[in-house]
Amino acid sequence: MLNFPIPYPDELLYSTIARAGIRHGLISPKQLLEEVFDGNRKVIATLDLPNHLNSLIKQLPSRFGIEQLAYQHTLFPLYAPFIPEQRRVQCLQWMEGQSQGSIHLAMGVAASIIKTPSHIRYCPACLKEQGRQYGEYFWERVWQAPGVNCCARHGLLLNSKFTRPQKERHQFWPATPEYCPLFPQKPISDNDRWIAEQAVVLLHLPPRASPSLAQWTEYYRRLAQDAGLTKGRLQIEHNEIAHRVLSFCSPQKLRAMGLSLKDEDYCWLRSIFRKHRKSFSFLQHLVVHGALRPASWNITKAIDEACSIALQPKHVNNAPDNPAKTIALTTDQQHWLKLLSTQEAKAARKQHPALYARLYRAQRAWLTAVNKEHKRPTQPERKSRINWQARDAEYLRCLQELTTFVTATNDGPRRSHNFWLKSLKTPSTLEKQLARLPLTRAFIQRYTETVADFQIRRLENTYADLKEHMSQPPRWRLLRSSGLSEQRLTPAARTFLNALTENSDVTENPQDQRYR
């Protein structure tokens, strides 16, 4: 695509692509995809963490690379510092190519307790400034950050007319006053403004290696110690931490962000001060630091401190090859061996947690070895609870009945792969289990309509309708009434259209003029 627009500062790539469609007068979303993504019509319009960035790099000047686009024009910097380095690099590779949703899973977005905003949001005052400065409007990154409900400079963000996730998966909507009314904004609290400011700081972080989960674990242990919220070296005062968090954010505010505190062992606030086995959202980090750090604190300080933590290498215990057969066994060891003679290690651990804890601290190598020796063979694979053969026959029967109604008329949407899947119950489950449903899979493959077939069917219907009013419908009328264009015609559809209009030079009937 020639003259592809340059992204404005803090503009989402989603917005840049939408502006490209406006500048080139492309109404069809599929045509815009073909122009921008090298003919790929299946790209999903993703707001926060898009992929296929390699195609966008080809449209932009040479100074734009994958890291510059990801860190300056997506929400990637909100998540990158809080995931392991290897995963950060992998996610960048997925963004450059095709991820099929893997990046949202790997970065914790899909399973996060912080839910995605229900609408694409905007700041009316910022839109006015954009119109005066640039002469056009665009979506800014911080407006779409989950948990951030305001603009730090102007006030509360408003919902546009577009819901998330979008119903039109391939449509890039522009940020224009037509869809974003410039209504007055409500004032915001100091806490909301502080969270928005910290989110902006995160979005402007340069590319850098992220701390490991072990470094974050040690960082939060030191954070609790510095705040005077520990007993001894290891015990954390979780109740006092929760009290400070509630003093910083009200329960209603926490609930609105999806961060409600529960007096249970698996509460996110307790987990963040324990060993990190998973990544936490940037909003969880901000809430904790807002409660325990002064107002002048900056999120970059936490990331710098976590990166600078030098971890001690794991202790290597040169235990004997078969420690279970050593002569001198303690009373705890003898008790543990007696338990393993009648049950598995996991059951013994649940039954005697204090005994297991003492052995884990004092004789860890011995404990690991004897548990492996007494490991029982795994149970045979369970038989499937679902009769897939019967279900396959049931799906096939439903599809055959549906085919009778669908083929009774030549109208209707494209009979694509998803069309047949969504006509059945639980289409997402069905799609994942198609390998177990050979009859259903063969039916869908046989009756799936290609883009070329769909265009030909639309041309057939239009030709039949226009033929009732004119002897020879012109080419442009066939295209317009079919919702097609010369640019989007497939070769097969173009051949079919040429056959329909090969006699277009025949003398027109004067009565046909009023239909042209």
C-alpha positions as CSV (number, residue, x, y, z in Angstrom):
1,M,0.0,0.0,0.0
2,L,1.4,3.4,-1.0
3,N,1.3,6.3,1.4
4,F,0.6,4.2,4.5
5,P,0.1,6.7,7.4
6,I,2.9,7.1,10.0
7,P,1.7,6.2,13.5
8,Y,1.3,9.3,15.7
9,P,2.9,9.2,19.2
10,D,1.1,6.7,21.5
11,E,-1.2,5.7,18.7
12,L,-2.4,2.1,18.5
13,L,-1.6,0.2,15.4
14,Y,-5.3,-0.6,15.2
15,S,-5.9,3.1,14.8
16,T,-3.2,3.6,12.2
17,I,-4.7,0.8,10.0
18,A,-8.2,2.5,10.4
19,R,-6.7,5.8,9.2
20,A,-5.1,4.0,6.2
21,G,-8.6,2.8,5.2
22,I,-10.0,6.3,5.4
23,R,-7.1,7.9,3.5
24,H,-7.4,5.4,0.7
25,G,-11.2,5.4,0.6
26,L,-11.5,1.7,1.3
27,I,-15.0,0.9,2.6
28,S,-14.7,-2.9,2.6
29,P,-12.7,-4.3,5.6
30,K,-11.6,-7.3,3.6
31,Q,-10.1,-5.1,0.9
32,L,-8.2,-3.1,3.6
33,L,-6.8,-6.3,4.9
34,E,-5.6,-7.4,1.5
35,E,-3.9,-4.0,0.9
36,V,-2.2,-3.9,4.3
37,F,-1.4,-7.5,5.0
38,D,-0.1,-8.8,1.7
39,G,-3.4,-10.3,0.6
40,N,-4.2,-12.0,3.9
41,R,-8.0,-11.5,4.5
42,K,-8.1,-13.5,7.7
43,V,-6.3,-11.1,10.0
44,I,-8.3,-10.2,13.1
45,A,-8.6,-6.5,14.1
46,T,-6.8,-6.7,17.5
47,L,-6.8,-3.7,19.6
48,D,-4.2,-4.4,22.3
49,L,-1.7,-7.1,21.2
50,P,-1.8,-7.4,17.4
51,N,0.3,-9.8,15.3
52,H,1.4,-9.8,11.6
53,L,3.5,-6.8,12.4
54,N,6.0,-7.9,9.8
55,S,3.5,-6.8,7.1
56,L,3.2,-3.4,8.7
57,I,6.9,-3.0,8.9
58,K,7.0,-3.3,5.1
59,Q,4.6,-0.4,4.8
60,L,6.6,1.9,7.1
61,P,10.0,3.7,6.8
62,S,13.1,1.7,7.7
63,R,13.4,3.2,11.2
64,F,10.4,1.1,12.3
65,G,11.2,-2.3,13.7
66,I,9.3,-5.0,15.6
67,E,10.4,-3.7,19.0
68,Q,9.6,-0.1,18.2
69,L,6.1,-1.0,17.0
70,A,5.4,-3.3,19.9
71,Y,6.8,-0.9,22.6
72,Q,5.5,2.3,21.2
73,H,2.2,1.5,19.5
74,T,0.7,-1.5,21.3
75,L,-0.1,-2.4,25.0
76,F,2.9,-4.8,25.1
77,P,4.9,-2.7,27.6
78,L,2.2,-3.1,30.2
79,Y,2.8,-6.8,30.4
80,A,6.5,-7.3,29.2
81,P,8.3,-6.4,32.5
82,F,6.2,-8.9,34.5
83,I,6.7,-12.0,32.4
84,P,9.9,-14.1,32.2
85,E,12.5,-13.0,29.6
86,Q,12.2,-16.1,27.5
87,R,8.4,-15.6,27.2
88,R,8.8,-11.9,26.4
89,V,11.1,-12.8,23.5
90,Q,8.7,-15.5,22.3
91,C,5.7,-13.1,22.4
92,L,7.6,-10.6,20.3
93,Q,8.2,-13.3,17.7
94,W,4.5,-14.1,17.8
95,M,3.6,-10.5,17.2
96,E,5.9,-10.3,14.3
97,G,4.2,-13.3,12.6
98,Q,1.1,-15.2,13.5
99,S,0.1,-16.2,17.0
100,Q,-3.5,-17.5,16.7
101,G,-4.2,-16.1,20.2
102,S,-1.1,-17.6,21.8
103,I,0.2,-14.2,22.8
104,H,-2.9,-13.4,24.9
105,L,-2.5,-16.8,26.7
106,A,1.3,-16.5,27.3
107,M,1.0,-12.9,28.7
108,G,-1.8,-13.9,31.0
109,V,-4.4,-11.6,29.4
110,A,-6.9,-14.4,28.6
111,A,-7.0,-15.8,32.1
112,S,-6.5,-12.6,34.0
113,I,-8.9,-11.6,36.9
114,I,-8.7,-8.1,35.4
115,K,-11.2,-8.1,32.6
116,T,-11.0,-6.3,29.3
117,P,-13.0,-3.1,29.1
118,S,-16.5,-3.7,27.6
119,H,-16.1,-0.9,25.0
120,I,-13.4,0.9,23.1
121,R,-12.8,4.0,25.2
122,Y,-11.8,7.6,24.5
123,C,-11.0,10.9,26.1
124,P,-13.1,13.7,24.5
125,A,-10.6,16.5,25.5
126,C,-7.7,14.6,24.0
127,L,-9.7,14.1,20.8
128,K,-10.2,17.8,20.5
129,E,-6.5,18.4,21.0
130,Q,-5.7,15.8,18.3
131,G,-8.1,17.5,15.8
132,R,-6.4,20.9,16.4
133,Q,-2.8,19.5,16.3
134,Y,-3.0,16.8,13.6
135,G,-6.2,17.5,11.7
136,E,-7.5,13.9,12.4
137,Y,-8.3,11.6,15.3
138,F,-6.8,8.4,16.6
139,W,-7.0,5.9,19.5
140,E,-4.4,6.4,22.2
141,R,-2.9,3.4,24.0
142,V,-3.6,4.3,27.6
143,W,-7.3,4.6,26.8
144,Q,-7.6,0.9,26.3
145,A,-5.4,-0.2,29.3
146,P,-7.4,-2.6,31.4
147,G,-8.2,-1.2,34.9
148,V,-7.3,2.4,33.8
149,N,-10.6,4.3,33.7
150,C,-9.4,7.9,33.2
151,C,-7.2,10.3,31.4
152,A,-4.7,11.7,33.9
153,R,-5.0,15.2,32.3
154,H,-8.7,15.5,31.6
155,G,-11.0,13.1,33.5
156,L,-13.0,10.0,33.2
157,L,-12.8,8.0,29.9
158,L,-16.0,7.5,27.9
159,N,-17.3,4.4,26.1
160,S,-17.5,4.7,22.3
161,K,-20.1,2.9,20.2
162,F,-17.9,-0.1,19.7
163,T,-18.0,-3.1,22.0
164,R,-15.1,-5.4,22.9
165,P,-14.7,-8.0,21.6
166,Q,-15.9,-6.6,18.3
167,K,-18.7,-8.2,16.4
168,E,-17.1,-7.4,13.1
169,R,-13.8,-9.2,13.7
170,H,-12.0,-7.8,10.6
171,Q,-13.2,-4.2,10.9
172,F,-10.8,-1.4,12.0
173,W,-13.0,1.4,13.4
174,P,-11.6,5.0,13.3
175,A,-11.8,7.4,16.3
176,T,-14.0,10.1,14.9
177,P,-16.6,12.3,16.6
178,E,-19.2,10.3,14.7
179,Y,-18.5,7.3,16.9
180,C,-17.0,9.2,19.9
181,P,-19.4,12.1,21.0
182,L,-17.5,14.9,22.6
183,F,-19.4,15.0,25.9
184,P,-18.2,16.6,29.1
185,Q,-16.1,14.4,31.4
186,K,-16.5,13.6,35.1
187,P,-13.7,14.5,37.6
188,I,-11.5,11.7,38.9
189,S,-9.9,10.7,42.2
190,D,-6.3,11.1,43.1
191,N,-5.9,7.3,43.1
192,D,-7.4,6.9,39.6
193,R,-5.1,9.7,38.3
194,W,-2.0,8.0,39.9
195,I,-2.8,4.6,38.4
196,A,-3.3,6.3,34.9
197,E,0.0,8.1,35.3
198,Q,1.9,4.9,36.2
199,A,0.3,3.1,33.2
200,V,1.7,5.9,31.0
201,V,5.1,5.4,32.6
202,L,4.9,1.7,31.8
203,L,3.8,2.4,28.2
204,H,6.9,4.5,27.6
205,L,9.4,2.0,28.9
206,P,12.2,1.2,26.4
207,P,12.8,-2.5,25.3
208,R,14.7,-4.3,28.1
209,A,15.1,-7.7,29.6
210,S,12.5,-8.5,32.2
211,P,13.1,-9.9,35.7
212,S,12.6,-13.5,36.4
213,L,9.9,-14.9,38.6
214,A,12.5,-15.7,41.3
215,Q,13.7,-12.1,41.2
216,W,10.1,-10.8,41.7
217,T,9.7,-13.3,44.6
218,E,12.8,-11.9,46.3
219,Y,11.8,-8.3,45.5
220,Y,8.4,-8.7,47.3
221,R,10.0,-10.3,50.3
222,R,12.3,-7.3,50.6
223,L,9.3,-4.9,50.0
224,A,7.5,-6.5,53.0
225,Q,10.6,-6.2,55.1
226,D,11.1,-2.5,54.2
227,A,7.5,-1.8,55.1
228,G,7.9,-3.5,58.4
229,L,5.3,-6.2,57.5
230,T,7.3,-9.3,58.4
231,K,7.8,-11.5,61.4
232,G,11.3,-12.8,61.4
233,R,12.7,-13.4,57.9
234,L,10.0,-15.4,56.2
235,Q,6.6,-14.8,57.7
236,I,4.6,-12.1,56.0
237,E,1.9,-10.0,57.8
238,H,-0.8,-10.6,55.1
239,N,-3.6,-9.1,57.2
240,E,-1.7,-5.8,57.7
241,I,-0.9,-5.6,54.0
242,A,-4.6,-6.1,53.2
243,H,-5.5,-3.3,55.6
244,R,-3.1,-0.9,53.9
245,V,-4.4,-1.9,50.5
246,L,-7.9,-1.2,51.6
247,S,-6.8,2.2,52.9
248,F,-5.4,3.0,49.5
249,C,-8.3,1.6,47.4
250,S,-11.8,1.1,48.7
251,P,-13.4,-2.3,48.4
252,Q,-15.8,-0.9,45.7
253,K,-12.9,0.4,43.7
254,L,-11.0,-2.9,44.0
255,R,-14.2,-4.8,42.9
256,A,-14.6,-2.6,39.9
257,M,-11.0,-3.4,38.8
258,G,-11.5,-7.1,39.4
259,L,-9.1,-7.1,42.4
260,S,-11.5,-7.9,45.3
261,L,-9.7,-9.1,48.4
262,K,-10.8,-12.4,50.0
263,D,-9.9,-13.8,53.4
264,E,-8.7,-17.0,51.7
265,D,-5.4,-18.6,51.2
266,Y,-5.4,-18.2,47.4
267,C,-6.2,-14.5,47.4
268,W,-4.1,-12.7,44.8
269,L,-2.7,-10.3,47.4
270,R,-1.3,-13.2,49.5
271,S,0.1,-14.9,46.3
272,I,2.0,-11.9,45.2
273,F,4.1,-12.0,48.5
274,R,4.8,-15.7,48.1
275,K,6.9,-17.6,45.6
276,H,5.9,-16.4,42.1
277,R,4.8,-19.3,40.0
278,K,2.9,-17.2,37.6
279,S,2.9,-13.6,36.4
280,F,0.8,-10.9,37.9
281,S,-0.9,-8.0,36.1
282,F,0.6,-4.5,36.1
283,L,-2.5,-3.3,37.9
284,Q,-1.9,-5.7,40.8
285,H,1.7,-4.5,41.1
286,L,0.5,-0.9,41.1
287,V,-2.1,-1.4,43.8
288,V,0.4,-3.1,46.1
289,H,3.0,-0.4,45.6
290,G,0.5,2.4,45.9
291,A,-0.4,1.1,49.3
292,L,3.2,0.5,50.5
293,R,5.2,3.2,48.8
294,P,5.1,7.0,49.0
295,A,3.1,8.9,46.3
296,S,6.4,10.0,44.6
297,W,7.3,6.4,43.9
298,N,7.6,5.3,40.2
299,I,6.9,1.8,38.8
300,T,10.3,1.9,37.0
301,K,12.1,1.8,40.3
302,A,10.4,-1.5,41.2
303,I,11.5,-3.0,37.8
304,D,15.1,-1.7,38.2
305,E,15.3,-3.1,41.8
306,A,13.9,-6.5,40.7
307,C,16.4,-6.7,37.8
308,S,19.3,-5.8,40.1
309,I,18.6,-8.7,42.6
310,A,21.4,-11.3,42.4
311,L,20.0,-14.7,43.2
312,Q,22.0,-17.2,45.1
313,P,22.7,-20.4,43.2
314,K,20.7,-23.4,44.3
315,H,22.4,-25.5,47.0
316,V,23.8,-28.8,45.5
317,N,23.7,-31.6,48.0
318,N,26.1,-34.4,47.2
319,A,23.9,-37.1,48.6
320,P,24.8,-40.8,48.3
321,D,23.4,-42.7,45.3
322,N,20.9,-44.6,47.4
323,P,20.3,-42.5,50.5
324,A,17.3,-44.6,51.4
325,K,19.7,-47.5,52.4
326,T,21.9,-45.5,54.7
327,I,22.3,-47.1,58.1
328,A,21.5,-44.2,60.5
329,L,17.9,-43.0,59.9
330,T,16.2,-40.5,62.1
331,T,12.8,-41.2,63.7
332,D,11.2,-38.9,61.1
333,Q,12.8,-40.9,58.3
334,Q,11.7,-44.2,59.7
335,H,8.2,-42.9,60.1
336,W,8.1,-41.6,56.5
337,L,9.3,-45.0,55.1
338,K,6.6,-46.7,57.1
339,L,4.0,-44.4,55.6
340,L,5.3,-45.0,52.0
341,S,4.9,-48.8,52.5
342,T,1.1,-48.4,52.6
343,Q,0.4,-45.3,50.5
344,E,1.8,-42.9,47.9
345,A,4.0,-39.9,48.8
346,K,1.2,-37.4,48.0
347,A,-1.3,-39.0,50.3
348,A,1.3,-39.3,53.1
349,R,2.2,-35.6,52.6
350,K,-1.4,-34.5,53.0
351,Q,-1.9,-36.8,56.1
352,H,1.3,-35.7,57.8
353,P,2.2,-32.2,56.5
354,A,4.4,-31.3,59.5
355,L,6.5,-34.5,59.1
356,Y,6.9,-33.7,55.4
357,A,8.0,-30.1,56.1
358,R,10.7,-31.3,58.6
359,L,12.1,-33.8,56.2
360,Y,12.0,-31.3,53.3
361,R,14.1,-28.8,55.3
362,A,16.5,-31.3,56.9
363,Q,16.9,-34.2,54.4
364,R,15.6,-32.9,51.1
365,A,17.8,-35.1,48.9
366,W,16.9,-38.3,50.9
367,L,13.2,-37.4,50.8
368,T,13.2,-36.9,47.0
369,A,15.1,-40.2,46.5
370,V,12.8,-42.4,48.6
371,N,9.7,-40.8,47.0
372,K,11.0,-41.8,43.6
373,E,11.7,-45.3,44.8
374,H,8.2,-45.8,46.2
375,K,6.5,-44.1,43.2
376,R,3.7,-46.4,42.1
377,P,2.8,-46.9,38.4
378,T,0.4,-44.4,37.1
379,Q,-3.2,-45.5,36.5
380,P,-4.1,-46.6,33.0
381,E,-5.6,-43.9,30.8
382,R,-9.3,-43.4,31.5
383,K,-11.7,-44.4,28.9
384,S,-13.5,-41.5,27.2
385,R,-16.9,-40.7,28.8
386,I,-18.2,-39.5,25.4
387,N,-19.2,-41.8,22.6
388,W,-17.6,-39.8,19.8
389,Q,-18.9,-42.2,17.1
390,A,-22.5,-41.6,18.2
391,R,-21.9,-37.9,18.5
392,D,-20.4,-37.8,15.0
393,A,-23.5,-39.4,13.6
394,E,-25.7,-37.0,15.5
395,Y,-23.8,-34.0,14.2
396,L,-24.0,-35.4,10.6
397,R,-27.7,-35.8,10.9
398,C,-28.2,-32.2,12.1
399,L,-26.0,-30.9,9.2
400,Q,-27.9,-32.9,6.6
401,E,-31.2,-31.5,7.9
402,L,-29.8,-28.0,7.8
403,T,-28.5,-28.5,4.3
404,T,-32.1,-29.1,3.1
405,F,-33.2,-25.7,4.3
406,V,-30.0,-23.9,3.2
407,T,-29.9,-25.2,-0.3
408,A,-33.7,-24.5,-0.8
409,T,-32.8,-20.9,-1.7
410,N,-29.8,-19.4,-3.5
411,D,-29.7,-16.5,-1.0
412,G,-28.0,-16.2,2.3
413,P,-24.5,-15.7,3.7
414,R,-21.4,-17.5,2.7
415,R,-21.6,-21.2,3.7
416,S,-18.1,-21.2,5.1
417,H,-16.4,-23.5,7.6
418,N,-17.5,-21.4,10.5
419,F,-21.1,-21.2,9.1
420,W,-21.5,-24.9,9.4
421,L,-19.8,-25.1,12.8
422,K,-21.9,-22.3,14.3
423,S,-25.1,-23.9,13.2
424,L,-24.5,-26.7,15.7
425,K,-24.5,-26.6,19.5
426,T,-21.2,-25.8,21.2
427,P,-19.3,-24.8,18.0
428,S,-16.0,-24.0,19.9
429,T,-15.9,-27.5,21.4
430,L,-16.8,-29.1,18.1
431,E,-14.0,-27.2,16.3
432,K,-11.4,-28.5,18.8
433,Q,-12.6,-32.1,18.5
434,L,-13.0,-32.3,14.7
435,A,-10.2,-34.9,14.6
436,R,-12.6,-37.3,16.4
437,L,-15.5,-36.6,14.1
438,P,-14.5,-37.9,10.7
439,L,-18.1,-37.8,9.2
440,T,-18.7,-34.3,10.4
441,R,-15.3,-33.1,9.2
442,A,-15.8,-34.7,5.7
443,F,-19.3,-33.1,5.4
444,I,-18.0,-29.6,6.3
445,Q,-15.0,-30.0,3.9
446,R,-17.4,-31.0,1.1
447,Y,-20.0,-28.3,1.5
448,T,-17.8,-25.4,2.5
449,E,-18.2,-22.6,0.0
450,T,-15.1,-20.8,-1.2
451,V,-14.9,-17.0,-1.6
452,A,-15.0,-17.5,-5.4
453,D,-18.2,-19.7,-5.2
454,F,-19.8,-17.1,-2.9
455,Q,-19.1,-14.3,-5.3
456,I,-20.4,-16.3,-8.2
457,R,-23.6,-17.1,-6.3
458,R,-24.1,-13.4,-5.5
459,L,-23.6,-12.5,-9.1
460,E,-26.1,-15.1,-10.2
461,N,-28.8,-13.8,-7.8
462,T,-28.2,-10.2,-8.9
463,Y,-28.3,-11.1,-12.6
464,A,-31.6,-13.0,-12.1
465,D,-33.1,-10.0,-10.3
466,L,-32.0,-7.4,-12.7
467,K,-33.0,-9.5,-15.7
468,E,-36.6,-9.0,-14.8
469,H,-36.3,-5.3,-15.4
470,M,-33.7,-4.9,-18.2
471,S,-32.6,-7.0,-21.1
472,Q,-28.8,-6.8,-20.5
473,P,-27.7,-5.6,-17.0
474,P,-24.5,-3.5,-17.2
475,R,-21.4,-4.7,-15.5
476,W,-21.2,-1.9,-12.9
477,R,-24.8,-2.5,-11.9
478,L,-24.1,-6.2,-11.4
479,L,-21.1,-5.4,-9.2
480,R,-22.8,-2.7,-7.1
481,S,-26.0,-4.7,-6.5
482,S,-23.9,-7.8,-5.5
483,G,-21.8,-5.7,-3.1
484,L,-18.6,-6.5,-5.0
485,S,-15.9,-4.4,-6.7
486,E,-13.3,-5.0,-9.5
487,Q,-10.5,-5.0,-6.9
488,R,-12.1,-7.8,-4.7
489,L,-13.2,-10.1,-7.5
490,T,-11.5,-13.5,-7.5
491,P,-10.3,-14.8,-10.9
492,A,-13.2,-17.4,-11.1
493,A,-15.8,-14.7,-10.3
494,R,-14.3,-12.4,-12.9
495,T,-14.5,-15.0,-15.6
496,F,-18.1,-15.7,-14.7
497,L,-18.9,-11.9,-14.8
498,N,-17.2,-11.6,-18.1
499,A,-19.4,-14.3,-19.5
500,L,-22.5,-12.5,-18.2
501,T,-21.6,-9.2,-19.7
502,E,-20.0,-10.4,-23.0
503,N,-23.0,-9.1,-24.9
504,S,-23.1,-5.8,-23.0
505,D,-22.8,-3.9,-26.4
506,V,-26.3,-5.0,-27.5
507,T,-28.6,-2.2,-28.1
508,E,-30.4,-1.2,-24.9
509,N,-34.1,-1.2,-24.5
510,P,-35.2,2.4,-23.7
511,Q,-37.3,1.1,-20.8
512,D,-34.1,-0.1,-19.2
513,Q,-32.7,3.4,-18.7
514,R,-34.7,4.1,-15.5
515,Y,-33.0,1.1,-13.8
516,R,-29.5,2.2,-14.5
